Amino acid sequence: MKAGIIGLGVGERHIAGYEAHPQCRVTVLCDLNEEALRSCGKRHPGRRLTTRPEDVLDDPSLDIISVAGYDDSHAAQVIAALERGKHVFVEKPLCLSREEADSIRKAWKRSGKRFSSNLILRLSPRFQALRERIASGLFGNLYYVEGDYNYGRIWKITEGWRGRLPFYSVVYGGGVHIVDLLVFLTGRKIRSVVARGNKICTANTRFRYNDFNVALLDFEDGMIGKVSSNFGCVLPHFHQIQIYGTKRTFLQTAAGTREYDSREPNDSGHEVSEAYPGIEKGDLLYNFVEAVLNRAPLLISEEEVFDAMAVCFAIEESAREGKAVEISAIR
């Protein structure tokens, strides 16, 4: 099985992910930046190099295409790859609008091919183990969950390509990870959202969009959640997660991660030791190749990708319109 990669930022890390599978080889690399392309080619020799995404999309020898370029190119390239009979693995976000998501869904249904997106936090050993403890009933009834996507790399939006795009969303580009993770951990669906945003951290820079967004989530069973997309924070990059149940609490902060099963004032809880993040950016690709070759279940299915984006679209709409927004499934 042969794969091609469009976009060699995080896309370069897809190479090891694909080739961890003994039946997959990355044969074509593409980046718009010739210097980045040559540099990547030197690190990974023996591949065809091109600056034209069309060369990858039109290559009849390829079975799988990774779409990992700028966010505003994702939708068109995902649709083009599906229409050419390719399986597609796309970096987040899947796309930038509800209309694009609808078009991708139609192309996917027509193609009969597989696609997924790199919502990699699901694969973290810490969150895998936490999900099992929640499912076992150890936490009792969950009533509040929250996650903060603390980006900690403000220069990437003020000086990098994100600030040059016609539109960039910190929710689509970062918060989507937390939205998907909270649904994955709890097994619950989000019914509606209320969100607000601002751009105080990037005031007087060329970045034109909200650098911060916070959303309250109303889950179908009455549980409440909160997701923040905090790209301007003065913190290292980190995913801060808190899970509150009637029997146990999980707190992951930059200062450490602990669980508590007592309300006693002197209880310091116990340390959580599973690896975090404990994953590489390309680690979902072995499973993706298995799904294509052997019909293995996808760790992140097409429907789960659409569901995460539907919530993110609602968050952006709520922040823009200043009102609560019901989640409308992409079906």
C-alpha positions as CSV (number, residue, x, y, z in Angstrom):
1,M,0.0,0.0,0.0
2,K,1.4,3.4,-1.0
3,A,0.8,6.8,0.7
4,G,1.4,10.4,-0.3
5,I,1.6,13.4,2.1
6,I,0.6,16.9,1.3
7,G,2.1,19.4,3.8
8,L,5.3,18.6,5.6
9,G,5.0,20.5,8.9
10,V,3.3,18.0,11.1
11,G,2.8,15.9,8.0
12,E,6.4,14.9,8.1
13,R,5.6,12.9,11.2
14,H,3.1,10.9,9.3
15,I,5.9,9.2,7.5
16,A,7.0,7.1,10.5
17,G,3.3,6.5,11.4
18,Y,2.5,4.9,8.0
19,E,5.8,3.0,7.8
20,A,5.3,1.5,11.2
21,H,2.9,-0.8,9.2
22,P,4.9,-3.4,7.3
23,Q,2.5,-3.2,4.3
24,C,2.7,0.6,3.8
25,R,5.3,2.9,2.2
26,V,5.2,6.6,1.8
27,T,6.3,7.3,-1.8
28,V,5.4,10.9,-2.5
29,L,6.0,14.1,-0.4
30,C,4.6,17.5,-1.2
31,D,5.0,21.0,0.2
32,L,4.5,24.4,-1.3
33,N,7.8,25.6,0.3
34,E,10.6,24.3,-1.9
35,E,13.2,24.6,0.9
36,A,11.1,22.7,3.4
37,L,10.4,20.0,0.7
38,R,14.1,19.6,-0.1
39,S,15.0,19.5,3.6
40,C,12.4,16.8,4.3
41,G,13.5,14.9,1.3
42,K,17.0,14.7,2.6
43,R,15.8,13.4,5.9
44,H,13.6,10.8,4.2
45,P,15.4,9.9,0.9
46,G,13.9,7.7,-1.9
47,R,10.6,9.6,-2.2
48,R,9.2,11.6,-5.1
49,L,9.1,15.3,-4.2
50,T,6.7,17.9,-5.6
51,T,5.5,21.4,-4.8
52,R,2.2,20.7,-6.5
53,P,-0.6,19.1,-4.5
54,E,-2.3,18.1,-7.8
55,D,0.6,15.8,-8.4
56,V,-0.2,13.8,-5.3
57,L,-4.0,13.9,-5.8
58,D,-3.7,12.7,-9.4
59,D,-1.1,10.0,-8.7
60,P,-2.8,6.6,-9.7
61,S,-0.3,4.6,-7.7
62,L,-1.4,6.0,-4.3
63,D,-3.9,4.3,-2.1
64,I,-3.9,6.8,0.8
65,I,-3.3,10.6,1.0
66,S,-2.5,12.6,4.1
67,V,-3.8,16.1,3.9
68,A,-1.7,18.2,6.3
69,G,-1.2,21.6,4.7
70,Y,-2.8,24.9,5.6
71,D,-6.2,24.7,7.2
72,D,-8.0,26.5,4.3
73,S,-6.8,23.9,1.8
74,H,-8.1,20.9,3.7
75,A,-11.7,20.6,2.4
76,A,-10.9,20.9,-1.3
77,Q,-8.0,18.4,-1.0
78,V,-10.0,15.9,1.1
79,I,-12.9,16.1,-1.5
80,A,-10.5,15.8,-4.5
81,A,-8.7,12.8,-2.9
82,L,-12.0,11.0,-2.2
83,E,-13.3,11.7,-5.7
84,R,-10.1,10.1,-7.1
85,G,-10.7,6.9,-5.0
86,K,-8.1,7.6,-2.3
87,H,-8.5,6.9,1.4
88,V,-7.8,10.1,3.3
89,F,-6.2,11.0,6.7
90,V,-6.5,14.7,7.4
91,E,-4.9,16.8,10.0
92,K,-7.3,18.8,12.2
93,P,-9.4,20.7,11.4
94,L,-11.3,18.7,8.9
95,C,-12.5,21.9,7.3
96,L,-13.5,25.5,8.1
97,S,-17.3,25.6,7.6
98,R,-20.5,23.6,7.9
99,E,-20.9,23.9,4.1
100,E,-17.5,22.3,3.6
101,A,-18.3,19.5,6.0
102,D,-21.5,18.8,4.2
103,S,-19.6,18.5,0.9
104,I,-17.0,16.3,2.4
105,R,-19.6,14.0,3.8
106,K,-21.3,13.7,0.4
107,A,-17.9,12.9,-1.3
108,W,-17.1,10.3,1.4
109,K,-20.4,8.6,1.0
110,R,-20.0,8.5,-2.8
111,S,-16.5,7.2,-2.6
112,G,-16.9,4.2,-0.4
113,K,-13.4,5.0,1.0
114,R,-12.2,5.5,4.6
115,F,-11.1,8.8,6.2
116,S,-10.2,9.9,9.6
117,S,-8.6,12.9,11.4
118,N,-5.7,13.3,13.7
119,L,-7.6,13.7,17.0
120,I,-4.6,12.1,18.7
121,L,-5.4,12.7,22.4
122,R,-7.7,9.6,22.4
123,L,-4.6,7.5,22.1
124,S,-2.8,8.9,25.1
125,P,-2.2,6.1,27.7
126,R,-3.4,8.4,30.5
127,F,-6.7,9.2,28.8
128,Q,-7.2,5.6,27.7
129,A,-6.8,4.5,31.3
130,L,-9.0,7.3,32.6
131,R,-11.8,6.4,30.2
132,E,-11.7,2.8,31.6
133,R,-12.0,4.0,35.2
134,I,-14.9,6.2,34.3
135,A,-16.7,3.4,32.4
136,S,-16.1,1.1,35.4
137,G,-18.2,3.3,37.6
138,L,-15.3,4.4,39.8
139,F,-16.2,8.1,39.4
140,G,-19.9,7.5,40.2
141,N,-22.1,9.9,38.2
142,L,-20.3,12.5,36.3
143,Y,-21.7,16.0,36.7
144,Y,-19.0,18.4,35.4
145,V,-16.0,18.1,33.0
146,E,-13.7,20.6,31.6
147,G,-10.7,20.9,29.4
148,D,-8.4,23.8,28.5
149,Y,-6.3,23.7,25.3
150,N,-3.4,25.9,26.4
151,Y,-1.5,26.5,23.2
152,G,1.4,28.5,24.7
153,R,2.9,29.3,21.3
154,I,1.4,32.7,20.5
155,W,4.1,33.5,17.9
156,K,2.6,30.8,15.6
157,I,-0.6,32.9,15.2
158,T,1.0,36.3,15.2
159,E,4.0,35.5,13.0
160,G,3.3,32.2,11.3
161,W,0.9,31.1,8.5
162,R,-2.2,31.0,10.7
163,G,-2.2,34.7,10.9
164,R,-2.0,35.0,7.1
165,L,-5.1,32.9,6.4
166,P,-8.4,34.6,5.4
167,F,-9.9,32.9,8.4
168,Y,-8.4,31.0,11.4
169,S,-10.3,29.5,14.3
170,V,-8.6,28.5,17.6
171,V,-11.6,26.3,18.2
172,Y,-11.2,24.3,15.0
173,G,-7.4,24.3,15.2
174,G,-7.0,23.5,18.9
175,G,-10.3,23.2,20.9
176,V,-11.5,20.4,18.7
177,H,-9.0,18.1,20.5
178,I,-10.6,18.8,23.8
179,V,-14.2,18.6,22.5
180,D,-13.4,15.1,21.1
181,L,-11.5,14.0,24.2
182,L,-14.3,14.9,26.6
183,V,-16.9,13.0,24.5
184,F,-14.4,10.1,24.3
185,L,-13.8,10.0,28.0
186,T,-17.4,10.3,29.1
187,G,-19.3,8.5,26.3
188,R,-21.9,11.4,26.4
189,K,-23.2,13.6,23.6
190,I,-23.3,17.4,23.7
191,R,-26.7,19.0,23.1
192,S,-26.0,22.7,23.0
193,V,-23.3,25.3,23.7
194,V,-22.9,28.9,24.8
195,A,-19.5,30.5,23.9
196,R,-17.6,33.8,24.1
197,G,-14.3,34.8,22.7
198,N,-11.8,37.7,22.7
199,K,-8.5,38.7,21.1
200,I,-6.8,40.6,24.0
201,C,-3.5,38.7,23.8
202,T,-3.0,39.4,20.1
203,A,-4.2,43.0,20.1
204,N,-2.1,45.2,17.8
205,T,-0.8,42.2,15.9
206,R,-1.7,41.1,12.4
207,F,-3.8,38.2,13.8
208,R,-7.4,39.3,13.2
209,Y,-9.4,36.6,15.0
210,N,-10.2,35.5,18.5
211,D,-7.1,34.1,20.2
212,F,-9.3,32.9,23.1
213,N,-12.6,31.1,23.2
214,V,-14.5,29.5,26.1
215,A,-17.6,27.4,25.8
216,L,-20.1,25.9,28.2
217,L,-21.4,22.5,27.0
218,D,-24.8,21.1,27.8
219,F,-24.7,17.3,27.6
220,E,-27.8,15.2,26.9
221,D,-27.8,13.6,30.3
222,G,-27.6,16.9,32.2
223,M,-23.8,16.9,32.7
224,I,-22.2,20.3,32.2
225,G,-18.8,20.8,30.5
226,K,-16.4,23.6,29.6
227,V,-13.9,23.9,26.8
228,S,-11.4,26.7,26.3
229,S,-9.1,27.3,23.4
230,N,-6.4,29.5,24.8
231,F,-3.8,30.4,22.2
232,G,-2.3,33.5,23.9
233,C,-1.7,32.0,27.3
234,V,1.6,32.5,29.2
235,L,2.1,28.8,29.7
236,P,3.8,25.9,28.0
237,H,1.7,23.9,25.6
238,F,-0.6,21.6,27.7
239,H,-4.0,20.0,27.9
240,Q,-5.6,20.8,31.3
241,I,-8.3,18.3,32.1
242,Q,-10.7,18.0,35.0
243,I,-13.3,15.4,35.6
244,Y,-15.8,15.6,38.5
245,G,-17.9,12.7,39.6
246,T,-20.0,11.9,42.7
247,K,-17.3,9.5,43.9
248,R,-14.0,10.7,42.4
249,T,-12.3,13.7,40.9
250,F,-9.5,13.8,38.3
251,L,-7.3,16.9,38.0
252,Q,-4.6,17.3,35.3
253,T,-2.7,20.6,35.6
254,A,0.8,21.7,34.6
255,A,1.8,21.2,38.2
256,G,0.8,17.5,38.2
257,T,-2.0,15.1,37.9
258,R,-3.9,13.6,40.8
259,E,-7.2,11.8,41.6
260,Y,-9.2,12.3,44.7
261,D,-11.7,9.9,46.3
262,S,-12.2,11.7,49.6
263,R,-13.6,15.0,50.8
264,E,-11.3,15.0,53.9
265,P,-9.5,18.3,54.2
266,N,-6.1,16.7,54.6
267,D,-6.5,14.2,51.7
268,S,-3.8,15.0,49.0
269,G,-5.2,12.4,46.6
270,H,-3.0,10.0,44.7
271,E,-0.7,10.7,41.8
272,V,-1.8,9.5,38.3
273,S,1.2,7.7,36.7
274,E,0.1,6.7,33.2
275,A,2.1,8.4,30.4
276,Y,1.0,11.7,29.1
277,P,0.9,12.5,26.3
278,G,2.9,9.3,25.6
279,I,2.1,9.4,21.9
280,E,3.6,10.6,18.6
281,K,1.7,12.7,16.0
282,G,1.6,9.8,13.5
283,D,0.5,7.0,15.9
284,L,-3.1,6.8,14.6
285,L,-1.8,5.8,11.2
286,Y,-1.1,2.2,11.9
287,N,-4.8,1.7,12.8
288,F,-5.8,3.7,9.7
289,V,-3.8,1.4,7.4
290,E,-5.3,-1.6,9.2
291,A,-8.8,-0.2,8.6
292,V,-8.1,0.2,4.9
293,L,-6.3,-3.2,4.5
294,N,-8.2,-5.4,6.9
295,R,-11.4,-3.5,7.8
296,A,-10.3,-3.0,11.3
297,P,-12.5,-0.5,13.3
298,L,-11.1,3.0,13.1
299,L,-10.0,4.4,16.4
300,I,-11.6,7.7,15.3
301,S,-14.4,7.0,12.8
302,E,-15.7,9.2,10.1
303,E,-18.9,9.9,12.1
304,E,-16.9,10.9,15.2
305,V,-14.9,13.4,13.2
306,F,-18.1,14.9,11.9
307,D,-19.6,15.0,15.4
308,A,-16.5,16.8,16.9
309,M,-16.7,19.4,14.0
310,A,-20.4,19.9,14.5
311,V,-19.8,21.0,18.1
312,C,-17.0,23.3,17.1
313,F,-19.1,24.9,14.4
314,A,-21.8,25.5,17.1
315,I,-19.1,27.0,19.4
316,E,-17.9,29.5,16.8
317,E,-21.5,30.4,15.9
318,S,-22.4,31.0,19.5
319,A,-19.4,33.3,20.1
320,R,-20.2,35.2,16.9
321,E,-24.0,35.6,17.5
322,G,-23.9,35.9,21.3
323,K,-26.5,33.2,21.9
324,A,-26.9,29.5,22.8
325,V,-26.7,27.2,19.8
326,E,-28.1,23.7,19.5
327,I,-25.8,21.1,18.0
328,S,-26.9,20.1,14.5
329,A,-25.4,16.8,13.4
330,I,-23.6,16.6,10.0
331,R,-25.7,13.8,8.4
